[in-house]
Amino acid sequence: MIELMRHGDTGQRSYRGRIDDPLTDLGWAQLRAAVAGRAWGLVVSSSLQRCAAFARELAGARGVPLQLDPRLVEYHFGDWQGVPIEQIDATDGAALGRFWADPVAHPPPGAETFAQFRERLSAALDDVAAQAQGRRVLVVTHGGAIRLLRCVAERRDFGDMAGIDVAHASLHPLAWPPRQGTADAGGAPQRRALA
């Protein structure tokens, strides 16, 4: 069984993407509370510190193997990383509107395409599933990554991403690999879909 877990609070409220923010004290507390009384046989984590620092602590405390996988990092927002949404709206509102309407066709300037995002995350989860060998696996990653992987696994359109609640330190059981016949996802996450 694979469980995805979002990192804890970083105190940041813009599209962070691959900016390597540390956890706040609240973020550490959220994560520690979320894993209390739970056990895994393997921990796999995004290489960004808001995931990896906690994954190292957890794996060390529980005596389980840890793997850091850079393919599990968050979506790359290109020129919009770290910029408040209000500022993007003021300076590039038309492009922001196109992204919200159809992120597959209209990614932010300089950003990763959704095809690339899906491909790298899916490849990482394929490897996790192959290594699981009956063990429960915790994958510590990011909100956008969890939303996209859930859309793929649950055969949902990317437009459903905005409706998938992924709170800090939340856990999401995932059936992987996806069932046969998974359709290509497309659609329009709204403004919080990848935050």
Secondary structure, DSSP 8 states (H G I E B T S, - for coil): -EEEEE----S--S--TT------HHHHHHHHHHHTT---SEEEE-SSHHHHHHHHHHHHHHT--EEE-GGGS----GGGTT--HHHHHHHHHHHHHHHHH-TTTS--TT---HHHHHHHHHHHHHHHHHHHTT--EEEEE-HHHHHHHHHHHTT--GGGGGGS---TT-EEEE--S--TT---------TTTT-
